[in-house]
Amino acid sequence: MNANRIEQIRDALQHALAPSVLEIEDDSHRHAGHAGARDGRGHFNVHVVSERFAGMAPLARHRAVYAALGTLMETDIHALSIRAHTPSEQG
């Protein structure tokens, strides 16, 4: 089931942010039994590199990622760790 979630996350972020780098890690196994994980939603780490982040403050970048994921944040994702950069920041 989580492989499908990763693909949904990947599709949503690729569509909205056209990233040059997109890494998604399912970290749910480390949170088994955690109160927030009992509803079946997962814990994920994402690293997104996109030109669309240019000129955005870190908080705005995180909001853009949350907006791209839309209802997945309510139905499939319990916790999300975000690293969001522009290509020039990757140096």
PDB file of N, CA, C and O in Angstrom:
ATOM      1  N   MET A   1       0.825  -1.195   0.000  1.00  0.00           N
ATOM      2  CA  MET A   1       0.000   0.000   0.000  1.00  0.00           C
ATOM      3  C   MET A   1       0.867   1.255   0.000  1.00  0.00           C
ATOM      4  O   MET A   1       0.536   2.227  -0.680  1.00  0.00           O
ATOM      5  N   ASN A   2       1.988   1.256   0.761  1.00  0.00           N
ATOM      6  CA  ASN A   2       2.822   2.446   0.824  1.00  0.00           C
ATOM      7  C   ASN A   2       3.528   2.739  -0.491  1.00  0.00           C
ATOM      8  O   ASN A   2       3.839   3.895  -0.776  1.00  0.00           O
ATOM      9  N   ALA A   3       3.790   1.703  -1.306  1.00  0.00           N
ATOM     10  CA  ALA A   3       4.388   1.951  -2.623  1.00  0.00           C
ATOM     11  C   ALA A   3       3.432   2.800  -3.453  1.00  0.00           C
ATOM     12  O   ALA A   3       3.865   3.693  -4.181  1.00  0.00           O
ATOM     13  N   ASN A   4       2.144   2.526  -3.345  1.00  0.00           N
ATOM     14  CA  ASN A   4       1.144   3.322  -4.039  1.00  0.00           C
ATOM     15  C   ASN A   4       1.125   4.755  -3.496  1.00  0.00           C
ATOM     16  O   ASN A   4       0.976   5.705  -4.264  1.00  0.00           O
ATOM     17  N   ARG A   5       1.274   4.911  -2.195  1.00  0.00           N
ATOM     18  CA  ARG A   5       1.315   6.253  -1.601  1.00  0.00           C
ATOM     19  C   ARG A   5       2.509   7.031  -2.125  1.00  0.00           C
ATOM     20  O   ARG A   5       2.393   8.214  -2.444  1.00  0.00           O
ATOM     21  N   ILE A   6       3.649   6.372  -2.214  1.00  0.00           N
ATOM     22  CA  ILE A   6       4.838   7.044  -2.729  1.00  0.00           C
ATOM     23  C   ILE A   6       4.603   7.507  -4.157  1.00  0.00           C
ATOM     24  O   ILE A   6       4.988   8.619  -4.517  1.00  0.00           O
ATOM     25  N   GLU A   7       3.982   6.678  -4.967  1.00  0.00           N
ATOM     26  CA  GLU A   7       3.689   7.068  -6.347  1.00  0.00           C
ATOM     27  C   GLU A   7       2.702   8.237  -6.401  1.00  0.00           C
ATOM     28  O   GLU A   7       2.841   9.120  -7.248  1.00  0.00           O
ATOM     29  N   GLN A   8       1.725   8.252  -5.523  1.00  0.00           N
ATOM     30  CA  GLN A   8       0.776   9.367  -5.464  1.00  0.00           C
ATOM     31  C   GLN A   8       1.481  10.655  -5.065  1.00  0.00           C
ATOM     32  O   GLN A   8       1.233  11.712  -5.644  1.00  0.00           O
ATOM     33  N   ILE A   9       2.355  10.562  -4.078  1.00  0.00           N
ATOM     34  CA  ILE A   9       3.128  11.724  -3.656  1.00  0.00           C
ATOM     35  C   ILE A   9       4.013  12.201  -4.798  1.00  0.00           C
ATOM     36  O   ILE A   9       4.066  13.395  -5.091  1.00  0.00           O
ATOM     37  N   ARG A  10       4.709  11.265  -5.446  1.00  0.00           N
ATOM     38  CA  ARG A  10       5.592  11.597  -6.569  1.00  0.00           C
ATOM     39  C   ARG A  10       4.800  12.290  -7.693  1.00  0.00           C
ATOM     40  O   ARG A  10       5.229  13.324  -8.206  1.00  0.00           O
ATOM     41  N   ASP A  11       3.668  11.729  -8.066  1.00  0.00           N
ATOM     42  CA  ASP A  11       2.858  12.310  -9.144  1.00  0.00           C
ATOM     43  C   ASP A  11       2.414  13.728  -8.803  1.00  0.00           C
ATOM     44  O   ASP A  11       2.490  14.625  -9.641  1.00  0.00           O
ATOM     45  N   ALA A  12       1.951  13.927  -7.568  1.00  0.00           N
ATOM     46  CA  ALA A  12       1.458  15.244  -7.165  1.00  0.00           C
ATOM     47  C   ALA A  12       2.572  16.285  -7.174  1.00  0.00           C
ATOM     48  O   ALA A  12       2.378  17.402  -7.655  1.00  0.00           O
ATOM     49  N   LEU A  13       3.736  15.923  -6.645  1.00  0.00           N
ATOM     50  CA  LEU A  13       4.841  16.877  -6.588  1.00  0.00           C
ATOM     51  C   LEU A  13       5.439  17.139  -7.960  1.00  0.00           C
ATOM     52  O   LEU A  13       5.826  18.270  -8.252  1.00  0.00           O
ATOM     53  N   GLN A  14       5.525  16.120  -8.808  1.00  0.00           N
ATOM     54  CA  GLN A  14       6.045  16.330 -10.157  1.00  0.00           C
ATOM     55  C   GLN A  14       5.116  17.250 -10.946  1.00  0.00           C
ATOM     56  O   GLN A  14       5.575  18.139 -11.663  1.00  0.00           O
ATOM     57  N   HIS A  15       3.831  17.034 -10.811  1.00  0.00           N
ATOM     58  CA  HIS A  15       2.857  17.853 -11.548  1.00  0.00           C
ATOM     59  C   HIS A  15       2.912  19.318 -11.103  1.00  0.00           C
ATOM     60  O   HIS A  15       2.903  20.223 -11.938  1.00  0.00           O
ATOM     61  N   ALA A  16       2.969  19.547  -9.802  1.00  0.00           N
ATOM     62  CA  ALA A  16       2.886  20.913  -9.293  1.00  0.00           C
ATOM     63  C   ALA A  16       4.214  21.669  -9.309  1.00  0.00           C
ATOM     64  O   ALA A  16       4.231  22.885  -9.498  1.00  0.00           O
ATOM     65  N   LEU A  17       5.332  20.954  -9.113  1.00  0.00           N
ATOM     66  CA  LEU A  17       6.601  21.648  -8.904  1.00  0.00           C
ATOM     67  C   LEU A  17       7.666  21.364  -9.955  1.00  0.00           C
ATOM     68  O   LEU A  17       8.718  22.003  -9.941  1.00  0.00           O
ATOM     69  N   ALA A  18       7.427  20.434 -10.857  1.00  0.00           N
ATOM     70  CA  ALA A  18       8.396  20.075 -11.908  1.00  0.00           C
ATOM     71  C   ALA A  18       9.819  19.993 -11.353  1.00  0.00           C
ATOM     72  O   ALA A  18      10.712  20.682 -11.847  1.00  0.00           O
ATOM     73  N   PRO A  19      10.039  19.162 -10.339  1.00  0.00           N
ATOM     74  CA  PRO A  19      11.355  19.125  -9.699  1.00  0.00           C
ATOM     75  C   PRO A  19      12.433  18.492 -10.569  1.00  0.00           C
ATOM     76  O   PRO A  19      12.166  17.604 -11.378  1.00  0.00           O
ATOM     77  N   SER A  20      13.663  18.976 -10.377  1.00  0.00           N
ATOM     78  CA  SER A  20      14.799  18.341 -11.035  1.00  0.00           C
ATOM     79  C   SER A  20      15.322  17.197 -10.172  1.00  0.00           C
ATOM     80  O   SER A  20      15.974  16.280 -10.673  1.00  0.00           O
ATOM     81  N   VAL A  21      15.034  17.254  -8.875  1.00  0.00           N
ATOM     82  CA  VAL A  21      15.350  16.184  -7.934  1.00  0.00           C
ATOM     83  C   VAL A  21      14.115  15.963  -7.079  1.00  0.00           C
ATOM     84  O   VAL A  21      13.518  16.910  -6.566  1.00  0.00           O
ATOM     85  N   LEU A  22      13.744  14.705  -6.935  1.00  0.00           N
ATOM     86  CA  LEU A  22      12.626  14.366  -6.061  1.00  0.00           C
ATOM     87  C   LEU A  22      12.933  13.027  -5.404  1.00  0.00           C
ATOM     88  O   LEU A  22      12.950  11.986  -6.062  1.00  0.00           O
ATOM     89  N   GLU A  23      13.172  13.069  -4.114  1.00  0.00           N
ATOM     90  CA  GLU A  23      13.440  11.865  -3.344  1.00  0.00           C
ATOM     91  C   GLU A  23      12.352  11.727  -2.293  1.00  0.00           C
ATOM     92  O   GLU A  23      12.039  12.685  -1.586  1.00  0.00           O
ATOM     93  N   ILE A  24      11.783  10.546  -2.190  1.00  0.00           N
ATOM     94  CA  ILE A  24      10.712  10.280  -1.234  1.00  0.00           C
ATOM     95  C   ILE A  24      11.092   9.045  -0.441  1.00  0.00           C
ATOM     96  O   ILE A  24      11.395   7.996  -1.010  1.00  0.00           O
ATOM     97  N   GLU A  25      11.075   9.175   0.869  1.00  0.00           N
ATOM     98  CA  GLU A  25      11.398   8.055   1.740  1.00  0.00           C
ATOM     99  C   GLU A  25      10.208   7.781   2.654  1.00  0.00           C
ATOM    100  O   GLU A  25       9.696   8.684   3.316  1.00  0.00           O
ATOM    101  N   ASP A  26       9.783   6.539   2.679  1.00  0.00           N
ATOM    102  CA  ASP A  26       8.721   6.107   3.584  1.00  0.00           C
ATOM    103  C   ASP A  26       9.374   5.744   4.910  1.00  0.00           C
ATOM    104  O   ASP A  26      10.136   4.781   4.996  1.00  0.00           O
ATOM    105  N   ASP A  27       9.074   6.508   5.921  1.00  0.00           N
ATOM    106  CA  ASP A  27       9.670   6.318   7.245  1.00  0.00           C
ATOM    107  C   ASP A  27       8.640   5.745   8.234  1.00  0.00           C
ATOM    108  O   ASP A  27       8.855   5.777   9.445  1.00  0.00           O
ATOM    109  N   SER A  28       7.543   5.232   7.718  1.00  0.00           N
ATOM    110  CA  SER A  28       6.435   4.774   8.552  1.00  0.00           C
ATOM    111  C   SER A  28       6.834   3.661   9.509  1.00  0.00           C
ATOM    112  O   SER A  28       6.352   3.614  10.641  1.00  0.00           O
ATOM    113  N   HIS A  29       7.707   2.767   9.065  1.00  0.00           N
ATOM    114  CA  HIS A  29       8.100   1.630   9.902  1.00  0.00           C
ATOM    115  C   HIS A  29       8.722   2.067  11.223  1.00  0.00           C
ATOM    116  O   HIS A  29       8.661   1.330  12.207  1.00  0.00           O
ATOM    117  N   ARG A  30       9.313   3.246  11.256  1.00  0.00           N
ATOM    118  CA  ARG A  30       9.936   3.739  12.482  1.00  0.00           C
ATOM    119  C   ARG A  30       8.918   4.308  13.467  1.00  0.00           C
ATOM    120  O   ARG A  30       9.262   4.653  14.597  1.00  0.00           O
ATOM    121  N   HIS A  31       7.677   4.402  13.035  1.00  0.00           N
ATOM    122  CA  HIS A  31       6.649   5.013  13.872  1.00  0.00           C
ATOM    123  C   HIS A  31       5.505   4.052  14.187  1.00  0.00           C
ATOM    124  O   HIS A  31       4.434   4.478  14.621  1.00  0.00           O
ATOM    125  N   ALA A  32       5.726   2.778  13.973  1.00  0.00           N
ATOM    126  CA  ALA A  32       4.691   1.777  14.267  1.00  0.00           C
ATOM    127  C   ALA A  32       4.280   1.893  15.732  1.00  0.00           C
ATOM    128  O   ALA A  32       5.126   1.960  16.624  1.00  0.00           O
ATOM    129  N   GLY A  33       2.985   1.915  15.962  1.00  0.00           N
ATOM    130  CA  GLY A  33       2.467   2.024  17.312  1.00  0.00           C
ATOM    131  C   GLY A  33       2.338   3.453  17.803  1.00  0.00           C
ATOM    132  O   GLY A  33       1.711   3.693  18.835  1.00  0.00           O
ATOM    133  N   HIS A  34       2.913   4.402  17.091  1.00  0.00           N
ATOM    134  CA  HIS A  34       2.808   5.824  17.435  1.00  0.00           C
ATOM    135  C   HIS A  34       1.347   6.241  17.347  1.00  0.00           C
ATOM    136  O   HIS A  34       0.640   5.838  16.423  1.00  0.00           O
ATOM    137  N   ALA A  35       0.899   7.030  18.285  1.00  0.00           N
ATOM    138  CA  ALA A  35      -0.523   7.415  18.340  1.00  0.00           C
ATOM    139  C   ALA A  35      -1.013   7.987  17.015  1.00  0.00           C
ATOM    140  O   ALA A  35      -2.117   7.664  16.575  1.00  0.00           O
ATOM    141  N   GLY A  36      -0.217   8.824  16.381  1.00  0.00           N
ATOM    142  CA  GLY A  36      -0.635   9.440  15.128  1.00  0.00           C
ATOM    143  C   GLY A  36      -0.640   8.496  13.951  1.00  0.00           C
ATOM    144  O   GLY A  36      -1.275   8.782  12.936  1.00  0.00           O
ATOM    145  N   ALA A  37       0.057   7.368  14.060  1.00  0.00           N
ATOM    146  CA  ALA A  37       0.151   6.424  12.944  1.00  0.00           C
ATOM    147  C   ALA A  37      -0.948   5.363  13.008  1.00  0.00           C
ATOM    148  O   ALA A  37      -1.111   4.588  12.066  1.00  0.00           O
ATOM    149  N   ARG A  38      -1.685   5.319  14.082  1.00  0.00           N
ATOM    150  CA  ARG A  38      -2.702   4.281  14.243  1.00  0.00           C
ATOM    151  C   ARG A  38      -3.829   4.372  13.234  1.00  0.00           C
ATOM    152  O   ARG A  38      -4.524   3.386  12.991  1.00  0.00           O
ATOM    153  N   ASP A  39      -4.019   5.537  12.645  1.00  0.00           N
ATOM    154  CA  ASP A  39      -5.102   5.680  11.658  1.00  0.00           C
ATOM    155  C   ASP A  39      -4.699   5.183  10.277  1.00  0.00           C
ATOM    156  O   ASP A  39      -5.480   5.276   9.331  1.00  0.00           O
ATOM    157  N   GLY A  40      -3.475   4.652  10.155  1.00  0.00           N
ATOM    158  CA  GLY A  40      -3.043   4.059   8.891  1.00  0.00           C
ATOM    159  C   GLY A  40      -2.309   4.994   7.954  1.00  0.00           C
ATOM    160  O   GLY A  40      -1.808   4.564   6.915  1.00  0.00           O
ATOM    161  N   ARG A  41      -2.239   6.272   8.309  1.00  0.00           N
ATOM    162  CA  ARG A  41      -1.503   7.204   7.452  1.00  0.00           C
ATOM    163  C   ARG A  41      -0.016   7.057   7.711  1.00  0.00           C
ATOM    164  O   ARG A  41       0.387   6.551   8.759  1.00  0.00           O
ATOM    165  N   GLY A  42       0.807   7.496   6.762  1.00  0.00           N
ATOM    166  CA  GLY A  42       2.238   7.260   6.840  1.00  0.00           C
ATOM    167  C   GLY A  42       3.077   8.468   7.203  1.00  0.00           C
ATOM    168  O   GLY A  42       2.607   9.606   7.209  1.00  0.00           O
ATOM    169  N   HIS A  43       4.340   8.182   7.507  1.00  0.00           N
ATOM    170  CA  HIS A  43       5.361   9.185   7.781  1.00  0.00           C
ATOM    171  C   HIS A  43       6.335   9.180   6.602  1.00  0.00           C
ATOM    172  O   HIS A  43       6.865   8.131   6.236  1.00  0.00           O
ATOM    173  N   PHE A  44       6.568  10.345   6.013  1.00  0.00           N
ATOM    174  CA  PHE A  44       7.404  10.424   4.830  1.00  0.00           C
ATOM    175  C   PHE A  44       8.412  11.563   4.938  1.00  0.00           C
ATOM    176  O   PHE A  44       8.169  12.567   5.608  1.00  0.00           O
ATOM    177  N   ASN A  45       9.541  11.387   4.269  1.00  0.00           N
ATOM    178  CA  ASN A  45      10.554  12.426   4.105  1.00  0.00           C
ATOM    179  C   ASN A  45      10.631  12.726   2.620  1.00  0.00           C
ATOM    180  O   ASN A  45      10.708  11.807   1.805  1.00  0.00           O
ATOM    181  N   VAL A  46      10.611  14.014   2.255  1.00  0.00           N
ATOM    182  CA  VAL A  46      10.765  14.380   0.847  1.00  0.00           C
ATOM    183  C   VAL A  46      11.881  15.408   0.693  1.00  0.00           C
ATOM    184  O   VAL A  46      12.045  16.311   1.513  1.00  0.00           O
ATOM    185  N   HIS A  47      12.638  15.240  -0.380  1.00  0.00           N
ATOM    186  CA  HIS A  47      13.648  16.214  -0.779  1.00  0.00           C
ATOM    187  C   HIS A  47      13.247  16.652  -2.180  1.00  0.00           C
ATOM    188  O   HIS A  47      13.209  15.847  -3.111  1.00  0.00           O
ATOM    189  N   VAL A  48      12.949  17.941  -2.314  1.00  0.00           N
ATOM    190  CA  VAL A  48      12.458  18.493  -3.578  1.00  0.00           C
ATOM    191  C   VAL A  48      13.376  19.628  -4.008  1.00  0.00           C
ATOM    192  O   VAL A  48      13.635  20.553  -3.239  1.00  0.00           O
ATOM    193  N   VAL A  49      13.863  19.551  -5.232  1.00  0.00           N
ATOM    194  CA  VAL A  49      14.659  20.629  -5.814  1.00  0.00           C
ATOM    195  C   VAL A  49      13.890  21.135  -7.025  1.00  0.00           C
ATOM    196  O   VAL A  49      13.650  20.390  -7.975  1.00  0.00           O
ATOM    197  N   SER A  50      13.506  22.407  -6.985  1.00  0.00           N
ATOM    198  CA  SER A  50      12.680  22.954  -8.056  1.00  0.00           C
ATOM    199  C   SER A  50      12.991  24.431  -8.290  1.00  0.00           C
ATOM    200  O   SER A  50      13.215  25.187  -7.345  1.00  0.00           O
ATOM    201  N   GLU A  51      13.000  24.823  -9.547  1.00  0.00           N
ATOM    202  CA  GLU A  51      13.141  26.240  -9.911  1.00  0.00           C
ATOM    203  C   GLU A  51      11.966  27.049  -9.362  1.00  0.00           C
ATOM    204  O   GLU A  51      12.096  28.249  -9.123  1.00  0.00           O
ATOM    205  N   ARG A  52      10.837  26.404  -9.165  1.00  0.00           N
ATOM    206  CA  ARG A  52       9.649  27.111  -8.692  1.00  0.00           C
ATOM    207  C   ARG A  52       9.800  27.640  -7.274  1.00  0.00           C
ATOM    208  O   ARG A  52       8.983  28.444  -6.825  1.00  0.00           O
ATOM    209  N   PHE A  53      10.825  27.203  -6.567  1.00  0.00           N
ATOM    210  CA  PHE A  53      11.075  27.710  -5.219  1.00  0.00           C
ATOM    211  C   PHE A  53      11.874  29.013  -5.226  1.00  0.00           C
ATOM    212  O   PHE A  53      12.050  29.632  -4.177  1.00  0.00           O
ATOM    213  N   ALA A  54      12.353  29.430  -6.385  1.00  0.00           N
ATOM    214  CA  ALA A  54      13.163  30.652  -6.475  1.00  0.00           C
ATOM    215  C   ALA A  54      12.375  31.837  -5.922  1.00  0.00           C
ATOM    216  O   ALA A  54      11.219  32.057  -6.284  1.00  0.00           O
ATOM    217  N   GLY A  55      13.017  32.587  -5.045  1.00  0.00           N
ATOM    218  CA  GLY A  55      12.389  33.772  -4.471  1.00  0.00           C
ATOM    219  C   GLY A  55      11.438  33.481  -3.323  1.00  0.00           C
ATOM    220  O   GLY A  55      10.860  34.405  -2.749  1.00  0.00           O
ATOM    221  N   MET A  56      11.267  32.212  -2.979  1.00  0.00           N
ATOM    222  CA  MET A  56      10.354  31.845  -1.899  1.00  0.00           C
ATOM    223  C   MET A  56      11.116  31.655  -0.597  1.00  0.00           C
ATOM    224  O   MET A  56      12.215  31.101  -0.581  1.00  0.00           O
ATOM    225  N   ALA A  57      10.522  32.118   0.487  1.00  0.00           N
ATOM    226  CA  ALA A  57      11.064  31.854   1.813  1.00  0.00           C
ATOM    227  C   ALA A  57      10.829  30.381   2.147  1.00  0.00           C
ATOM    228  O   ALA A  57       9.955  29.753   1.549  1.00  0.00           O
ATOM    229  N   PRO A  58      11.583  29.820   3.081  1.00  0.00           N
ATOM    230  CA  PRO A  58      11.401  28.407   3.436  1.00  0.00           C
ATOM    231  C   PRO A  58       9.955  28.039   3.781  1.00  0.00           C
ATOM    232  O   PRO A  58       9.475  26.990   3.349  1.00  0.00           O
ATOM    233  N   LEU A  59       9.260  28.868   4.539  1.00  0.00           N
ATOM    234  CA  LEU A  59       7.878  28.564   4.898  1.00  0.00           C
ATOM    235  C   LEU A  59       6.988  28.504   3.652  1.00  0.00           C
ATOM    236  O   LEU A  59       6.115  27.641   3.554  1.00  0.00           O
ATOM    237  N   ALA A  60       7.205  29.405   2.716  1.00  0.00           N
ATOM    238  CA  ALA A  60       6.415  29.405   1.475  1.00  0.00           C
ATOM    239  C   ALA A  60       6.695  28.142   0.659  1.00  0.00           C
ATOM    240  O   ALA A  60       5.789  27.604   0.022  1.00  0.00           O
ATOM    241  N   ARG A  61       7.915  27.675   0.674  1.00  0.00           N
ATOM    242  CA  ARG A  61       8.263  26.439  -0.043  1.00  0.00           C
ATOM    243  C   ARG A  61       7.513  25.248   0.571  1.00  0.00           C
ATOM    244  O   ARG A  61       6.967  24.407  -0.143  1.00  0.00           O
ATOM    245  N   HIS A  62       7.498  25.198   1.890  1.00  0.00           N
ATOM    246  CA  HIS A  62       6.777  24.114   2.564  1.00  0.00           C
ATOM    247  C   HIS A  62       5.288  24.192   2.263  1.00  0.00           C
ATOM    248  O   HIS A  62       4.642  23.168   2.039  1.00  0.00           O
ATOM    249  N   ARG A  63       4.748  25.388   2.258  1.00  0.00           N
ATOM    250  CA  ARG A  63       3.328  25.554   1.918  1.00  0.00           C
ATOM    251  C   ARG A  63       3.049  25.099   0.495  1.00  0.00           C
ATOM    252  O   ARG A  63       1.996  24.524   0.222  1.00  0.00           O
ATOM    253  N   ALA A  64       3.982  25.351  -0.412  1.00  0.00           N
ATOM    254  CA  ALA A  64       3.809  24.910  -1.804  1.00  0.00           C
ATOM    255  C   ALA A  64       3.784  23.385  -1.886  1.00  0.00           C
ATOM    256  O   ALA A  64       3.005  22.814  -2.648  1.00  0.00           O
ATOM    257  N   VAL A  65       4.634  22.731  -1.104  1.00  0.00           N
ATOM    258  CA  VAL A  65       4.643  21.266  -1.086  1.00  0.00           C
ATOM    259  C   VAL A  65       3.323  20.753  -0.513  1.00  0.00           C
ATOM    260  O   VAL A  65       2.709  19.850  -1.081  1.00  0.00           O
ATOM    261  N   TYR A  66       2.884  21.328   0.616  1.00  0.00           N
ATOM    262  CA  TYR A  66       1.604  20.912   1.212  1.00  0.00           C
ATOM    263  C   TYR A  66       0.446  21.135   0.234  1.00  0.00           C
ATOM    264  O   TYR A  66      -0.437  20.287   0.111  1.00  0.00           O
ATOM    265  N   ALA A  67       0.452  22.264  -0.449  1.00  0.00           N
ATOM    266  CA  ALA A  67      -0.612  22.554  -1.414  1.00  0.00           C
ATOM    267  C   ALA A  67      -0.595  21.542  -2.555  1.00  0.00           C
ATOM    268  O   ALA A  67      -1.649  21.098  -3.012  1.00  0.00           O
ATOM    269  N   ALA A  68       0.597  21.181  -3.012  1.00  0.00           N
ATOM    270  CA  ALA A  68       0.709  20.202  -4.098  1.00  0.00           C
ATOM    271  C   ALA A  68       0.151  18.849  -3.671  1.00  0.00           C
ATOM    272  O   ALA A  68      -0.456  18.143  -4.475  1.00  0.00           O
ATOM    273  N   LEU A  69       0.353  18.494  -2.423  1.00  0.00           N
ATOM    274  CA  LEU A  69      -0.112  17.190  -1.930  1.00  0.00           C
ATOM    275  C   LEU A  69      -1.602  17.186  -1.613  1.00  0.00           C
ATOM    276  O   LEU A  69      -2.222  16.124  -1.550  1.00  0.00           O
ATOM    277  N   GLY A  70      -2.170  18.350  -1.416  1.00  0.00           N
ATOM    278  CA  GLY A  70      -3.617  18.470  -1.238  1.00  0.00           C
ATOM    279  C   GLY A  70      -4.201  17.508  -0.225  1.00  0.00           C
ATOM    280  O   GLY A  70      -3.751  17.445   0.919  1.00  0.00           O
ATOM    281  N   THR A  71      -5.205  16.760  -0.651  1.00  0.00           N
ATOM    282  CA  THR A  71      -5.921  15.870   0.263  1.00  0.00           C
ATOM    283  C   THR A  71      -5.097  14.679   0.731  1.00  0.00           C
ATOM    284  O   THR A  71      -5.477  14.016   1.696  1.00  0.00           O
ATOM    285  N   LEU A  72      -3.976  14.390   0.072  1.00  0.00           N
ATOM    286  CA  LEU A  72      -3.105  13.311   0.568  1.00  0.00           C
ATOM    287  C   LEU A  72      -2.655  13.599   1.997  1.00  0.00           C
ATOM    288  O   LEU A  72      -2.401  12.678   2.773  1.00  0.00           O
ATOM    289  N   MET A  73      -2.558  14.897   2.341  1.00  0.00           N
ATOM    290  CA  MET A  73      -2.170  15.264   3.705  1.00  0.00           C
ATOM    291  C   MET A  73      -3.252  14.859   4.706  1.00  0.00           C
ATOM    292  O   MET A  73      -2.963  14.688   5.890  1.00  0.00           O
ATOM    293  N   GLU A  74      -4.458  14.710   4.257  1.00  0.00           N
ATOM    294  CA  GLU A  74      -5.561  14.331   5.145  1.00  0.00           C
ATOM    295  C   GLU A  74      -5.842  12.833   5.118  1.00  0.00           C
ATOM    296  O   GLU A  74      -6.308  12.266   6.106  1.00  0.00           O
ATOM    297  N   THR A  75      -5.560  12.199   3.991  1.00  0.00           N
ATOM    298  CA  THR A  75      -5.956  10.796   3.817  1.00  0.00           C
ATOM    299  C   THR A  75      -4.815   9.794   3.918  1.00  0.00           C
ATOM    300  O   THR A  75      -5.042   8.655   4.326  1.00  0.00           O
ATOM    301  N   ASP A  76      -3.594  10.183   3.559  1.00  0.00           N
ATOM    302  CA  ASP A  76      -2.500   9.221   3.454  1.00  0.00           C
ATOM    303  C   ASP A  76      -1.235   9.593   4.223  1.00  0.00           C
ATOM    304  O   ASP A  76      -0.422   8.723   4.535  1.00  0.00           O
ATOM    305  N   ILE A  77      -1.065  10.866   4.527  1.00  0.00           N
ATOM    306  CA  ILE A  77       0.169  11.322   5.161  1.00  0.00           C
ATOM    307  C   ILE A  77      -0.132  11.839   6.557  1.00  0.00           C
ATOM    308  O   ILE A  77      -0.930  12.761   6.732  1.00  0.00           O
ATOM    309  N   HIS A  78       0.511  11.240   7.546  1.00  0.00           N
ATOM    310  CA  HIS A  78       0.378  11.723   8.921  1.00  0.00           C
ATOM    311  C   HIS A  78       1.459  12.748   9.238  1.00  0.00           C
ATOM    312  O   HIS A  78       1.190  13.776   9.858  1.00  0.00           O
ATOM    313  N   ALA A  79       2.687  12.457   8.807  1.00  0.00           N
ATOM    314  CA  ALA A  79       3.812  13.343   9.084  1.00  0.00           C
ATOM    315  C   ALA A  79       4.683  13.454   7.840  1.00  0.00           C
ATOM    316  O   ALA A  79       4.879  12.483   7.109  1.00  0.00           O
ATOM    317  N   LEU A  80       5.202  14.661   7.617  1.00  0.00           N
ATOM    318  CA  LEU A  80       5.997  14.913   6.429  1.00  0.00           C
ATOM    319  C   LEU A  80       7.185  15.800   6.789  1.00  0.00           C
ATOM    320  O   LEU A  80       7.017  16.906   7.304  1.00  0.00           O
ATOM    321  N   SER A  81       8.380  15.303   6.512  1.00  0.00           N
ATOM    322  CA  SER A  81       9.597  16.084   6.675  1.00  0.00           C
ATOM    323  C   SER A  81       9.992  16.576   5.285  1.00  0.00           C
ATOM    324  O   SER A  81      10.093  15.786   4.347  1.00  0.00           O
ATOM    325  N   ILE A  82      10.215  17.880   5.158  1.00  0.00           N
ATOM    326  CA  ILE A  82      10.457  18.486   3.846  1.00  0.00           C
ATOM    327  C   ILE A  82      11.823  19.164   3.803  1.00  0.00           C
ATOM    328  O   ILE A  82      12.176  19.942   4.690  1.00  0.00           O
ATOM    329  N   ARG A  83      12.584  18.852   2.752  1.00  0.00           N
ATOM    330  CA  ARG A  83      13.772  19.620   2.380  1.00  0.00           C
ATOM    331  C   ARG A  83      13.477  20.173   0.994  1.00  0.00           C
ATOM    332  O   ARG A  83      13.324  19.410   0.040  1.00  0.00           O
ATOM    333  N   ALA A  84      13.396  21.493   0.876  1.00  0.00           N
ATOM    334  CA  ALA A  84      13.013  22.133  -0.376  1.00  0.00           C
ATOM    335  C   ALA A  84      14.071  23.162  -0.777  1.00  0.00           C
ATOM    336  O   ALA A  84      14.361  24.090  -0.022  1.00  0.00           O
ATOM    337  N   HIS A  85      14.641  22.991  -1.964  1.00  0.00           N
ATOM    338  CA  HIS A  85      15.713  23.848  -2.435  1.00  0.00           C
ATOM    339  C   HIS A  85      15.519  24.221  -3.906  1.00  0.00           C
ATOM    340  O   HIS A  85      14.738  23.600  -4.626  1.00  0.00           O
ATOM    341  N   THR A  86      16.249  25.247  -4.326  1.00  0.00           N
ATOM    342  CA  THR A  86      16.355  25.559  -5.753  1.00  0.00           C
ATOM    343  C   THR A  86      17.587  24.828  -6.274  1.00  0.00           C
ATOM    344  O   THR A  86      18.436  24.421  -5.481  1.00  0.00           O
ATOM    345  N   PRO A  87      17.704  24.653  -7.580  1.00  0.00           N
ATOM    346  CA  PRO A  87      18.890  23.996  -8.132  1.00  0.00           C
ATOM    347  C   PRO A  87      20.197  24.702  -7.746  1.00  0.00           C
ATOM    348  O   PRO A  87      21.204  24.035  -7.508  1.00  0.00           O
ATOM    349  N   SER A  88      20.197  26.024  -7.680  1.00  0.00           N
ATOM    350  CA  SER A  88      21.425  26.749  -7.349  1.00  0.00           C
ATOM    351  C   SER A  88      21.840  26.546  -5.895  1.00  0.00           C
ATOM    352  O   SER A  88      23.005  26.754  -5.556  1.00  0.00           O
ATOM    353  N   GLU A  89      20.926  26.152  -5.047  1.00  0.00           N
ATOM    354  CA  GLU A  89      21.244  25.890  -3.646  1.00  0.00           C
ATOM    355  C   GLU A  89      21.827  24.494  -3.432  1.00  0.00           C
ATOM    356  O   GLU A  89      22.302  24.178  -2.341  1.00  0.00           O
ATOM    357  N   GLN A  90      21.792  23.678  -4.451  1.00  0.00           N
ATOM    358  CA  GLN A  90      22.275  22.300  -4.328  1.00  0.00           C
ATOM    359  C   GLN A  90      23.786  22.189  -4.439  1.00  0.00           C
ATOM    360  O   GLN A  90      24.374  21.229  -3.943  1.00  0.00           O
ATOM    361  N   GLY A  91      24.426  23.171  -5.091  1.00  0.00           N
ATOM    362  CA  GLY A  91      25.848  23.232  -5.319  1.00  0.00           C
ATOM    363  C   GLY A  91      26.691  22.368  -4.573  1.00  0.00           C
ATOM    364  O   GLY A  91      27.910  22.396  -4.744  1.00  0.00           O
TER     365      GLY A  91
END
